[in-house]
Amino acid sequence: MGKPLSTNMEDYLRTIHVLKTRRGSVRVKDIAENMGITMPSVCSALKNLESHGLVNHERYDRVILTGKGDRVAADIVYRHRVIRDFLSDVLGIDHSIAEKDACGMEHSISPETLQSLIQFMESAGTGRT
């Protein structure tokens, strides 16, 4: 993909993926409402994501993840879920706090640390990875 995506762009991808899973289709308005931002900000981000080959979006139409975008977004969602579940299920942190903390940690966790968390959770019997 070349230059890594910014934390902000990863948040957009995760939001698009989650909305697509919940609703089946995603529009700019849906993303803006979910993220609490303006529609012009979403349009600007979508242009950036389009330039990376991660989304397709025609003006006034649905936002569609490309195959590559879907794989990247699914990885972000997976990292988020593993971290959130570790924080809440293993460490006993309140779910809403674990959710918020996972949003920040998902962007910087190394593959090695993520794999160690997964192995720890599997050996501890949480089985939610």
DSSP file (Angstrom, degrees, kcal/mol; ACC not computed):
  #  RESIDUE AA STRUCTURE BP1 BP2  ACC     N-H-->O    O-->H-N    N-H-->O    O-->H-N    TCO  KAPPA ALPHA  PHI   PSI    X-CA   Y-CA   Z-CA
    1    1 A M              0   0    0      0, 0.0     2,-0.5     0, 0.0     0, 0.0   0.000 360.0 360.0 360.0 -10.0    0.0    0.0    0.0
    2    2 A G        +     0   0    0      3,-0.0     3,-0.1     0, 0.0    50,-0.0  -0.692 360.0  37.2  83.1-126.9    3.0    2.3    0.2
    3    3 A K  S    S-     0   0    0     -2,-0.5     0, 0.0     1,-0.1     0, 0.0  -0.393  94.4-110.1 -64.0 132.1    2.7    5.0    2.9
    4    4 A P        -     0   0    0      0, 0.0     2,-0.1     0, 0.0    -1,-0.1  -0.255  35.7-103.1 -63.0 151.7    0.8    3.7    6.0
    5    5 A L        -     0   0    0      1,-0.1     2,-0.1    -3,-0.1    -3,-0.0  -0.451  36.1-113.0 -72.4 146.8   -2.6    5.0    6.7
    6    6 A S     >  -     0   0    0     -2,-0.1     4,-2.3     1,-0.1     5,-0.2  -0.338  27.8-107.7 -72.1 162.1   -3.1    7.6    9.4
    7    7 A T  H  > S+     0   0    0      1,-0.2     4,-2.1     2,-0.2     5,-0.1   0.897 122.1  54.2 -54.8 -42.3   -5.0    6.8   12.5
    8    8 A N  H  > S+     0   0    0      1,-0.2     4,-1.8     2,-0.2    -1,-0.2   0.906 107.6  48.1 -61.7 -44.0   -7.8    9.0   11.2
    9    9 A M  H  > S+     0   0    0      1,-0.2     4,-2.3     2,-0.2    -1,-0.2   0.876 109.6  53.2 -67.4 -36.5   -8.0    7.1    7.9
   10   10 A E  H  X S+     0   0    0     -4,-2.3     4,-2.7     1,-0.2    -1,-0.2   0.890 106.2  54.1 -63.3 -37.9   -8.0    3.8    9.8
   11   11 A D  H  X S+     0   0    0     -4,-2.1     4,-2.4     2,-0.2    -2,-0.2   0.898 107.8  50.1 -62.8 -39.8  -10.9    5.1   11.9
   12   12 A Y  H  X S+     0   0    0     -4,-1.8     4,-2.8     2,-0.2     5,-0.2   0.940 111.0  48.7 -62.2 -46.5  -12.9    5.9    8.7
   13   13 A L  H  X S+     0   0    0     -4,-2.3     4,-2.6     1,-0.2    -2,-0.2   0.923 111.7  48.8 -60.4 -44.4  -12.2    2.4    7.3
   14   14 A R  H  X S+     0   0    0     -4,-2.7     4,-2.7     1,-0.2    -1,-0.2   0.921 112.0  49.4 -62.0 -42.7  -13.3    0.7   10.5
   15   15 A T  H  X S+     0   0    0     -4,-2.4     4,-2.8     2,-0.2     5,-0.2   0.924 111.4  48.5 -62.2 -45.2  -16.5    2.9   10.6
   16   16 A I  H  X S+     0   0    0     -4,-2.8     4,-2.6     1,-0.2    -1,-0.2   0.925 112.9  48.6 -61.1 -44.5  -17.4    2.0    7.0
   17   17 A H  H  X S+     0   0    0     -4,-2.6     4,-2.2    -5,-0.2    -2,-0.2   0.925 113.2  46.3 -61.7 -46.4  -16.8   -1.7    7.7
   18   18 A V  H  X S+     0   0    0     -4,-2.7     4,-2.2     2,-0.2    -2,-0.2   0.923 114.3  47.5 -64.5 -44.8  -19.0   -1.7   10.8
   19   19 A L  H  X>S+     0   0    0     -4,-2.8     4,-3.3     1,-0.2     5,-0.6   0.898 110.9  51.9 -64.1 -39.9  -21.8    0.3    9.1
   20   20 A K  H  X5S+     0   0    0     -4,-2.6     4,-1.9    -5,-0.2    -1,-0.2   0.912 110.6  48.7 -61.5 -41.8  -21.7   -2.0    6.1
   21   21 A T  H  <5S+     0   0    0     -4,-2.2    -2,-0.2    -5,-0.2    -1,-0.2   0.903 118.9  38.7 -64.2 -42.0  -22.0   -5.0    8.4
   22   22 A R  H  <5S+     0   0    0     -4,-2.2    -2,-0.2    -5,-0.1    -1,-0.2   0.889 133.3  19.5 -75.8 -41.3  -24.9   -3.5   10.3
   23   23 A R  H  <5S-     0   0    0     -4,-3.3    -3,-0.2    -5,-0.2    -2,-0.2   0.625  89.0-127.8-111.5 -17.5  -26.8   -1.8    7.5
   24   24 A G  S  <<S+     0   0    0     -4,-1.9     2,-0.3    -5,-0.6    -4,-0.1  -0.042  87.4  44.2  91.0 -33.6  -25.7   -3.4    4.2
   25   25 A S        -     0   0    0     -6,-0.3     2,-0.4    39,-0.0    39,-0.1  -0.972  69.4-148.4-142.1 158.4  -24.9   -0.1    2.6
   26   26 A V  B     -A   63   0A   0     37,-0.5    37,-3.4    -2,-0.3     2,-0.3  -0.985   9.6-173.3-133.0 135.0  -23.1    3.1    3.7
   27   27 A R     >  -     0   0    0     -2,-0.4     4,-1.8    35,-0.2     3,-0.4  -0.825  40.7-106.8-119.7 163.3  -23.6    6.7    2.7
   28   28 A V  H  > S+     0   0    0     33,-0.4     4,-2.6    -2,-0.3     5,-0.2   0.898 120.3  55.9 -54.5 -44.1  -21.6    9.8    3.6
   29   29 A K  H  > S+     0   0    0      1,-0.2     4,-2.6     2,-0.2    -1,-0.2   0.878 104.6  53.0 -58.7 -40.0  -24.3   10.9    6.0
   30   30 A D  H  > S+     0   0    0     -3,-0.4     4,-2.4     2,-0.2    -1,-0.2   0.917 110.9  46.2 -62.1 -44.3  -24.1    7.6    7.9
   31   31 A I  H  X S+     0   0    0     -4,-1.8     4,-2.5     2,-0.2     5,-0.2   0.933 112.7  49.9 -64.6 -46.2  -20.3    8.0    8.4
   32   32 A A  H  X>S+     0   0    0     -4,-2.6     5,-2.0     1,-0.2     4,-1.3   0.921 113.5  45.4 -59.7 -45.9  -20.6   11.6    9.5
   33   33 A E  H  <5S+     0   0    0     -4,-2.6    -1,-0.2     1,-0.2    -2,-0.2   0.914 114.0  48.9 -64.8 -42.8  -23.4   10.8   12.0
   34   34 A N  H  <5S+     0   0    0     -4,-2.4    -2,-0.2     1,-0.2    -1,-0.2   0.876 119.5  37.1 -65.5 -38.3  -21.5    7.8   13.4
   35   35 A M  H  <5S-     0   0    0     -4,-2.5    -1,-0.2    -5,-0.2    -2,-0.2   0.540 106.9-122.6 -93.0  -7.9  -18.2    9.6   13.8
   36   36 A G  T  <5S+     0   0    0     -4,-1.3     2,-0.2     1,-0.2    -3,-0.2   0.891  71.2 116.4  68.9  40.3  -19.8   12.9   14.9
   37   37 A I      < -     0   0    0     -5,-2.0    -1,-0.2    -6,-0.2     2,-0.1  -0.752  68.4 -82.9-131.3 177.4  -18.2   14.9   12.1
   38   38 A T     >  -     0   0    0     -2,-0.2     4,-1.6     1,-0.1     3,-0.1  -0.463  30.9-121.7 -84.5 155.5  -19.3   17.0    9.1
   39   39 A M  H  > S+     0   0    0      1,-0.2     4,-2.5     2,-0.2     5,-0.2   0.876 112.6  56.5 -63.2 -38.8  -20.2   15.5    5.7
   40   40 A P  H  > S+     0   0    0      0, 0.0     4,-2.1     0, 0.0    -1,-0.2   0.881 105.3  52.6 -61.4 -34.9  -17.5   17.6    3.9
   41   41 A S  H  > S+     0   0    0      2,-0.2     4,-2.2     1,-0.2    -2,-0.2   0.906 109.6  48.9 -63.7 -40.7  -14.9   16.1    6.2
   42   42 A V  H  X S+     0   0    0     -4,-1.6     4,-2.8     2,-0.2    -1,-0.2   0.927 109.4  51.9 -63.8 -45.0  -16.1   12.6    5.3
   43   43 A C  H  X S+     0   0    0     -4,-2.5     4,-1.7     1,-0.2    -1,-0.2   0.889 109.6  50.0 -60.1 -39.9  -15.9   13.5    1.6
   44   44 A S  H  X S+     0   0    0     -4,-2.1     4,-1.6     2,-0.2    -1,-0.2   0.923 112.0  47.3 -64.1 -44.6  -12.3   14.7    1.9
   45   45 A A  H  X S+     0   0    0     -4,-2.2     4,-2.8     1,-0.2    -2,-0.2   0.890 108.3  55.6 -64.1 -39.4  -11.3   11.5    3.8
   46   46 A L  H  X S+     0   0    0     -4,-2.8     4,-2.6     1,-0.2    -1,-0.2   0.874 104.2  53.6 -63.4 -36.2  -13.1    9.4    1.1
   47   47 A K  H  X S+     0   0    0     -4,-1.7     4,-2.0     2,-0.2    -1,-0.2   0.911 110.3  48.0 -62.1 -40.9  -11.0   11.0   -1.6
   48   48 A N  H  X S+     0   0    0     -4,-1.6     4,-0.9     2,-0.2    -2,-0.2   0.940 113.1  46.5 -63.6 -48.1   -7.9   10.1    0.4
   49   49 A L  H  <>S+     0   0    0     -4,-2.8     5,-2.5     1,-0.2     6,-0.5   0.858 110.6  54.1 -63.9 -35.2   -9.1    6.5    0.8
   50   50 A E  H ><5S+     0   0    0     -4,-2.6     3,-1.7     1,-0.2    -1,-0.2   0.887 102.5  56.9 -64.5 -39.1  -10.0    6.3   -2.9
   51   51 A S  H 3<5S+     0   0    0     -4,-2.0    -1,-0.2     1,-0.3    -2,-0.2   0.749 106.4  50.6 -66.2 -21.9   -6.5    7.4   -3.8
   52   52 A H  T 3<5S-     0   0    0     -4,-0.9    -1,-0.3    -3,-0.4    -2,-0.2   0.407 118.0-114.5 -91.1  -0.1   -5.2    4.4   -1.8
   53   53 A G  T < 5S+     0   0    0     -3,-1.7    16,-0.4     2,-0.2    15,-0.3   0.788  84.5 117.1  74.1  27.3   -7.6    2.1   -3.7
   54   54 A L  S   <S+     0   0    0     -5,-2.5    12,-2.2     1,-0.2     2,-0.3   0.706  71.2  23.0-102.4 -24.0   -9.5    1.3   -0.5
   55   55 A V  E     -B   65   0A   0     -6,-0.5     2,-0.4    10,-0.3    10,-0.2  -0.957  57.5-146.1-138.8 158.2  -13.0    2.7   -1.3
   56   56 A N  E     +B   64   0A   0      8,-3.0     8,-2.7    -2,-0.3     2,-0.3  -0.993  27.3 165.7-119.8 134.1  -15.2    3.6   -4.3
   57   57 A H  E     -B   63   0A   0     -2,-0.4     2,-0.4     6,-0.2     6,-0.1  -0.890  19.1-165.9-153.6 119.1  -17.5    6.5   -3.9
   58   58 A E    >   -     0   0    0      4,-0.6     3,-2.2    -2,-0.3    -2,-0.0  -0.826  48.5 -85.5 -97.7 143.5  -19.4    8.5   -6.5
   59   59 A R  T 3  S+     0   0    0     -2,-0.4     3,-0.1     1,-0.3    -1,-0.1  -0.197 114.1   6.3 -51.3 132.7  -20.9   11.8   -5.4
   60   60 A Y  T 3  S+     0   0    0      1,-0.3    -1,-0.3    -3,-0.0     2,-0.2   0.662 115.4 101.0  65.1  20.4  -24.3   11.3   -3.8
   61   61 A D  S <  S-     0   0    0     -3,-2.2   -33,-0.4     1,-0.2    -1,-0.3  -0.674  80.1 -69.4-124.0-179.9  -23.9    7.5   -3.9
   62   62 A R        -     0   0    0     -2,-0.2    -4,-0.6   -35,-0.1     2,-0.5  -0.236  41.4-121.0 -68.2 157.0  -23.0    4.7   -1.6
   63   63 A V  E     -AB  26  57A   0    -37,-3.4   -37,-0.5    -6,-0.1     2,-0.5  -0.895  32.7-169.9 -98.9 126.9  -19.5    4.2   -0.2
   64   64 A I  E     - B   0  56A   0     -8,-2.7    -8,-3.0    -2,-0.5     2,-0.3  -0.972  18.5-133.7-124.9 128.2  -18.1    0.8   -1.1
   65   65 A L  E     - B   0  55A   0     -2,-0.5   -10,-0.3   -10,-0.2   -11,-0.1  -0.595  23.8-133.2 -73.4 136.5  -15.0   -0.8    0.2
   66   66 A T     >  -     0   0    0    -12,-2.2     4,-2.9    -2,-0.3     5,-0.2  -0.290  33.6 -96.1 -74.8 173.8  -12.8   -2.3   -2.5
   67   67 A G  H  > S+     0   0    0      1,-0.2     4,-2.0     2,-0.2     5,-0.1   0.932 130.7  46.0 -56.5 -45.5  -11.5   -5.8   -1.9
   68   68 A K  H  > S+     0   0    0    -15,-0.3     4,-2.4     1,-0.2    -1,-0.2   0.916 112.8  50.2 -62.8 -44.3   -8.3   -4.3   -0.6
   69   69 A G  H  > S+     0   0    0    -16,-0.4     4,-2.7     1,-0.2    -2,-0.2   0.873 108.6  52.3 -62.7 -38.5  -10.2   -1.9    1.6
   70   70 A D  H  X S+     0   0    0     -4,-2.9     4,-2.5     2,-0.2    -1,-0.2   0.900 110.1  48.3 -66.0 -40.5  -12.3   -4.7    3.0
   71   71 A R  H  X S+     0   0    0     -4,-2.0     4,-1.9    -5,-0.2    -2,-0.2   0.925 114.2  45.7 -65.3 -44.3   -9.2   -6.7    3.9
   72   72 A V  H  X S+     0   0    0     -4,-2.4     4,-2.0     2,-0.2    -2,-0.2   0.929 115.0  47.4 -64.3 -45.1   -7.6   -3.7    5.6
   73   73 A A  H  X S+     0   0    0     -4,-2.7     4,-2.7     1,-0.2     5,-0.2   0.906 109.6  52.8 -64.0 -42.1  -10.8   -2.7    7.4
   74   74 A A  H  X S+     0   0    0     -4,-2.5     4,-2.3     1,-0.2    -1,-0.2   0.883 108.6  51.2 -61.9 -37.6  -11.4   -6.3    8.6
   75   75 A D  H  X S+     0   0    0     -4,-1.9     4,-2.6     2,-0.2    -1,-0.2   0.911 110.6  48.3 -65.0 -42.3   -7.8   -6.3   10.0
   76   76 A I  H  X S+     0   0    0     -4,-2.0     4,-2.4     2,-0.2    -2,-0.2   0.927 112.4  48.5 -62.8 -45.7   -8.5   -3.0   11.9
   77   77 A V  H  X S+     0   0    0     -4,-2.7     4,-2.5     2,-0.2    -2,-0.2   0.895 111.6  50.4 -62.1 -40.7  -11.8   -4.3   13.3
   78   78 A Y  H  X S+     0   0    0     -4,-2.3     4,-2.6     2,-0.2     5,-0.2   0.934 110.2  48.5 -64.5 -47.2  -10.1   -7.6   14.4
   79   79 A R  H  X S+     0   0    0     -4,-2.6     4,-2.3     1,-0.2     5,-0.2   0.922 112.5  50.1 -57.8 -44.1   -7.3   -5.8   16.2
   80   80 A H  H  X S+     0   0    0     -4,-2.4     4,-2.9     1,-0.2     5,-0.2   0.929 111.3  48.0 -59.3 -47.5   -9.8   -3.6   17.9
   81   81 A R  H  X S+     0   0    0     -4,-2.5     4,-2.8     2,-0.2     5,-0.2   0.907 111.1  49.8 -64.0 -43.3  -11.9   -6.6   19.0
   82   82 A V  H  X S+     0   0    0     -4,-2.6     4,-2.3     2,-0.2    -1,-0.2   0.940 114.7  44.1 -61.5 -47.2   -8.9   -8.5   20.4
   83   83 A I  H  X S+     0   0    0     -4,-2.3     4,-2.7    -5,-0.2     5,-0.2   0.938 114.7  48.8 -64.3 -47.0   -7.7   -5.5   22.4
   84   84 A R  H  X S+     0   0    0     -4,-2.9     4,-2.6    -5,-0.2     5,-0.3   0.926 113.4  46.9 -58.4 -46.0  -11.2   -4.6   23.6
   85   85 A D  H  X>S+     0   0    0     -4,-2.8     4,-2.9    -5,-0.2     5,-0.8   0.884 111.5  51.1 -66.4 -37.8  -11.9   -8.2   24.7
   86   86 A F  I  X>S+     0   0    0     -4,-2.3     5,-1.9    -5,-0.2     4,-1.4   0.950 112.7  46.1 -61.9 -48.4   -8.5   -8.5   26.4
   87   87 A L  I  <5S+     0   0    0     -4,-2.7     6,-2.5     3,-0.2    -2,-0.2   0.918 124.4  31.5 -62.2 -44.2   -9.1   -5.3   28.3
   88   88 A S  I  <5S+     0   0    0     -4,-2.6     4,-0.5     4,-0.2    -2,-0.2   0.928 127.7  35.4 -82.4 -45.8  -12.6   -6.2   29.4
   89   89 A D  I  <5S+     0   0    0     -4,-2.9    -3,-0.2    -5,-0.3    -2,-0.1   0.875 130.2  27.2 -80.4 -38.0  -12.5  -10.0   29.7
   90   90 A V  I  <<S+     0   0    0     -4,-1.4    -3,-0.2    -5,-0.8    -4,-0.1   0.898 132.2  32.3 -91.7 -46.9   -9.0  -10.6   31.0
   91   91 A L  S   <S-     0   0    0     -5,-1.9    -3,-0.2    -6,-0.2    -4,-0.1   0.611  99.1-127.8 -89.8 -11.3   -8.3   -7.3   32.9
   92   92 A G        +     0   0    0     -4,-0.5    -4,-0.2    -6,-0.3     2,-0.2   0.716  48.1 161.4  75.2  20.6  -11.9   -6.7   34.0
   93   93 A I        -     0   0    0     -6,-2.5    -1,-0.2    -7,-0.2     5,-0.1  -0.538  52.8 -90.6 -75.2 139.9  -12.0   -3.1   32.7
   94   94 A D     >  -     0   0    0     -2,-0.2     4,-2.9     1,-0.1     3,-0.4  -0.185  36.8-121.9 -49.3 137.3  -15.5   -1.7   32.2
   95   95 A H  H  > S+     0   0    0      1,-0.2     4,-2.5     2,-0.2     5,-0.2   0.856 109.8  51.7 -56.6 -40.4  -16.6   -2.5   28.6
   96   96 A S  H  > S+     0   0    0      2,-0.2     4,-1.8     1,-0.2    -1,-0.2   0.879 113.4  44.7 -67.9 -35.9  -17.2    1.2   27.7
   97   97 A I  H  > S+     0   0    0     -3,-0.4     4,-2.9     2,-0.2     5,-0.2   0.912 112.9  51.1 -70.8 -42.8  -13.7    2.1   28.8
   98   98 A A  H  X S+     0   0    0     -4,-2.9     4,-2.4     1,-0.2    -2,-0.2   0.892 109.3  51.9 -60.3 -40.1  -12.2   -0.9   27.1
   99   99 A E  H  X S+     0   0    0     -4,-2.5     4,-1.3    -5,-0.2    -1,-0.2   0.933 112.6  44.5 -61.3 -47.7  -14.0    0.1   23.9
  100  100 A K  H  X S+     0   0    0     -4,-1.8     4,-0.9     1,-0.2     3,-0.3   0.927 114.8  47.8 -65.0 -45.8  -12.6    3.6   24.0
  101  101 A D  H >X S+     0   0    0     -4,-2.9     4,-2.3     1,-0.2     3,-0.7   0.883 107.0  56.8 -64.3 -38.2   -9.1    2.5   24.9
  102  102 A A  H 3X S+     0   0    0     -4,-2.4     4,-2.3     1,-0.2    -1,-0.2   0.847  98.0  63.3 -61.6 -33.4   -9.1   -0.1   22.1
  103  103 A C  H 3< S+     0   0    0     -4,-1.3     4,-0.3    -3,-0.3    -1,-0.2   0.863 111.3  36.5 -59.7 -36.5   -9.9    2.7   19.6
  104  104 A G  H X< S+     0   0    0     -4,-0.9     3,-0.7    -3,-0.7     4,-0.4   0.869 118.1  48.8 -82.8 -38.6   -6.5    4.3   20.4
  105  105 A M  H >X S+     0   0    0     -4,-2.3     4,-1.4     1,-0.2     3,-1.1   0.775  94.4  72.9 -75.4 -27.4   -4.5    1.1   20.9
  106  106 A E  T 3< S+     0   0    0     -4,-2.3    -1,-0.2     1,-0.3    -2,-0.1   0.760  94.9  54.9 -61.0 -24.3   -5.6   -0.7   17.7
  107  107 A H  T <4 S+     0   0    0     -3,-0.7    -1,-0.3    -4,-0.3    -2,-0.2   0.744 116.0  32.2 -81.9 -24.3   -3.5    1.7   15.6
  108  108 A S  T <4 S+     0   0    0     -3,-1.1    -2,-0.2    -4,-0.4     2,-0.2   0.494  82.7 117.3-116.4  -3.5   -0.2    1.2   17.2
  109  109 A I     <  -     0   0    0     -4,-1.4   -30,-0.0     1,-0.1    -4,-0.0  -0.443  61.6-127.4 -69.6 135.7   -0.1   -2.4   18.4
  110  110 A S     >  -     0   0    0     -2,-0.2     4,-2.5     1,-0.1     5,-0.2  -0.446  18.0-116.4 -78.4 155.5    2.6   -4.5   16.8
  111  111 A P  H  > S+     0   0    0      0, 0.0     4,-2.4     0, 0.0     5,-0.2   0.866 116.7  54.4 -57.6 -35.5    1.7   -7.8   15.1
  112  112 A E  H  > S+     0   0    0      2,-0.2     4,-2.0     1,-0.2     5,-0.1   0.917 109.7  45.1 -66.0 -43.9    3.9   -9.6   17.7
  113  113 A T  H  > S+     0   0    0      2,-0.2     4,-2.4     1,-0.2    -1,-0.2   0.908 112.7  51.6 -67.1 -41.4    2.1   -8.0   20.6
  114  114 A L  H  X S+     0   0    0     -4,-2.5     4,-2.4     1,-0.2    -2,-0.2   0.931 109.7  49.5 -59.8 -45.4   -1.3   -8.7   19.0
  115  115 A Q  H  X S+     0   0    0     -4,-2.4     4,-2.6     1,-0.2    -1,-0.2   0.883 109.7  51.9 -62.2 -38.9   -0.3  -12.4   18.5
  116  116 A S  H  X S+     0   0    0     -4,-2.0     4,-2.6     2,-0.2    -1,-0.2   0.896 108.9  50.3 -64.9 -40.2    0.8  -12.7   22.1
  117  117 A L  H  X S+     0   0    0     -4,-2.4     4,-2.7     2,-0.2    -2,-0.2   0.927 111.1  49.3 -61.7 -44.2   -2.5  -11.3   23.3
  118  118 A I  H  X S+     0   0    0     -4,-2.4     4,-2.4     2,-0.2    -2,-0.2   0.934 112.6  46.8 -61.1 -47.1   -4.4  -13.8   21.2
  119  119 A Q  H  X S+     0   0    0     -4,-2.6     4,-2.4     1,-0.2    -1,-0.2   0.900 112.5  50.4 -63.3 -41.0   -2.3  -16.7   22.5
  120  120 A F  H  X S+     0   0    0     -4,-2.6     4,-2.1     2,-0.2    -2,-0.2   0.935 111.5  47.6 -61.8 -46.2   -2.7  -15.5   26.1
  121  121 A M  H  X>S+     0   0    0     -4,-2.7     5,-2.3     1,-0.2     6,-0.8   0.885 111.9  50.3 -64.4 -38.5   -6.5  -15.3   25.6
  122  122 A E  H ><5S+     0   0    0     -4,-2.4     3,-0.7     1,-0.2    -1,-0.2   0.912 113.1  45.4 -65.8 -41.5   -6.7  -18.7   24.0
  123  123 A S  H 3<5S+     0   0    0     -4,-2.4    -2,-0.2     1,-0.2    -1,-0.2   0.797 110.8  53.9 -72.1 -27.1   -4.7  -20.3   26.8
  124  124 A A  H 3<5S-     0   0    0     -4,-2.1    -1,-0.2    -5,-0.2    -2,-0.2   0.544 115.0-119.2 -82.5  -7.0   -6.7  -18.4   29.4
  125  125 A G  T <<5S+     0   0    0     -3,-0.7    -3,-0.2    -4,-0.5    -2,-0.1   0.676  76.6 126.8  81.5  16.7   -9.9  -19.9   27.9
  126  126 A T      < -     0   0    0     -5,-2.3    -4,-0.2    -6,-0.2    -5,-0.1   0.864  40.5-174.7 -74.6 -33.0  -11.6  -16.7   26.9
  127  127 A G        +     0   0    0     -6,-0.8    -5,-0.1     1,-0.2    -1,-0.1   0.643  42.0 118.8  55.6  20.8  -11.9  -18.0   23.3
  128  128 A R              0   0    0      1,-0.2    -1,-0.2    -7,-0.1   -43,-0.1   0.202 360.0 360.0-103.5  16.8  -13.3  -14.8   21.9
  129  129 A T              0   0    0    -11,-0.1    -1,-0.2   -44,-0.1   -47,-0.1   0.478 360.0 360.0 -82.8 360.0  -10.6  -14.0   19.4
